[in-house]
Amino acid sequence: MAGAAYVVFDGDNDKWAYAYMNGWKANKYIDFTYENAHDLDTMTGRAQDEQYVKSNLRARMKKSTAVVVLVGEKTKNLYKYVRWELELALELGLPIIAANLNEKNRQDDDRCPAIIRDKGCVVHIPYKLAALKHAMSYWPGEFSRMSAADKNGGARHYSEFDKI
């Protein structure tokens, strides 16, 4: 993927999935690379201050070319950061990849945050290495070529991942 990917996730319950992504990236035997927007800078000890954290996260997202949201069981209920990050992604016009941790290859209405539900700027994929690699490689370019009407259309997915 050209450019940085900003990963949004439930830090209390889904950090394992984020760690897997970074593990795949670090493993020389796995063909999975991406520039992690969270590695672009570090937060100081002031990271407990919400205004400081959001300012830092905003700067990271502005340097990103796509947003990956790891959609877990409780993701849709998180407003302090997850919803704020998704609002910011929409505001910045970034393509969004919703990776379903239950491996569903469609929008999961029971888990998908309402703010990105039925949005044309979102591609929904199963949380699988091949699907993540494909979406991170192709969705930003596909999104940039879409018309405004298409970007406002319904949820998207890749049918080639229906069987995995």
N, C-alpha and C positions, 0 to 999 in steps of 0.2 A: 504494500500500500504506500503510495506516495503521500507524504505528509503525516501528521500526527493523528492518532486516534484517541479520543477522550472517552474513557470508560466510566459509565455510571452504574452503580450497584448498591445493594443493601449491605452496608458494612458490617452489620450485626449477623446476618444470616447467609449471605452469598459471597463472602470474601474468598471462599475456597475456589469459586469459579474464576475470579479475577487472578488468584494465585496460579491456577492451572494455565490460564492464558500466558502469564509471564513465564511459567515453567516450560511451556511449549516453545516460547520464543528463545529461551536460554538453552534449550536442548539442541546440540549440534546435529543430532540425528533426525530432527523433525523440521520439515520445511514450513516454518511459520515465523514470519518476521513482521514487525510493525513498530512504528515509533510511538511510544507511550507518552501521551501528553502529560501524565502525572510525573514523568521523569524529567520534564523540561526545567523544573525548578524545585526547590524544597521549601517547606513551610518552617517557620521558626517556632519557638515555644509559645508564641501567641496563638497557636492553632486552635485554642479553645474558644477564642473570640469569634462569634459567628460572622461579624462584618469583615474581619480580617480573612477568615477562611473563604467567604464568598468572593471577596475581591481577588484573592489568589486563584481560585477556581475559574473565575471569569477570564483572567489573563491567560490561563492555560487553554481554556476552550477557544478563545480568540485565535490561538496559534494552531488550532486543530482543523483538519479537513473532513472529519467524520466523527460521529458519536456512536458508541456501542453501549446499549443499555442491556444489562444482564437481568432478565425478567424472571424473578423468583416468586415464591408463594406470597410474599408480603410486599413486594415492590410497589404495587399500586397504592398502598396505604402510607407511603413515606412522602411527606410534604416539605420538611425543613430543608433537605438538600436534594433528594432525587427529583421531586416535582420542580424545584427551582432550577436545577440543572437542565431538565427537559424543556422548561419554558425558555431558558437562555438559548438552548440549541435551536429551538424554533425561531426565536427572535433573530438569531444570527444566520438563519437560513441554511443550517448544516444538515446533511443527509444523516438519517438515524437508522441504525441497525439494531433491531430488537431481537436478542438471542434468548430464546425460551429455554430456561434451565430444565423444564420437563420434556424438552426435545420436540415439542410441537412445531410443525413447519407452517403454521398459519398464525394469524393474530389469535392470541388466547384471551378471549373476553373476560375470563375469570381472573386473570393475572396482569394483563396489560394496563399500565397507568392510563386513566381516562384522557389525559392531555395529549397522548399520541395515538389513541385509538382511532381507527378508520382514517388515518392521515396518509396521503400519497407520498409524503416525504419519508415514510418509514417502510423498510423491508423487514419482514418477520421471518426468522430462521430458527432451526433447532440449534441448541447449544452443542455443536459438534465441531471438531477441528476443521473438517473439509468445508462445512457450511460457513464458518467464520472466515476462513481463508478466502473463500470465493466472494463472500459479501464485502469483506474489507478491501479486496482487490478491485471489484467491479462496481459496487453500488455508488461510490462517490462520483465516478465518471458518468454512470447512467443517470444519476440524479441531476448532474450539471447540464445534461442534454435535454432534460424534460421541460415541457412547456409549463407555464404557470398553472394552466388548467389541470394538467396531469399531476403536478405537485399537490394540488388540492383534491385529487381523487382519493379513492379508497385505499385500504391497506394492500400491501404487496407481499409477495413471497416468491421463492424460486422453486418451481415444480420439480426440478431434478433432485431435490432433497426430500421429496415425499417418501421415498423408499428407504432412507438411511436411518 
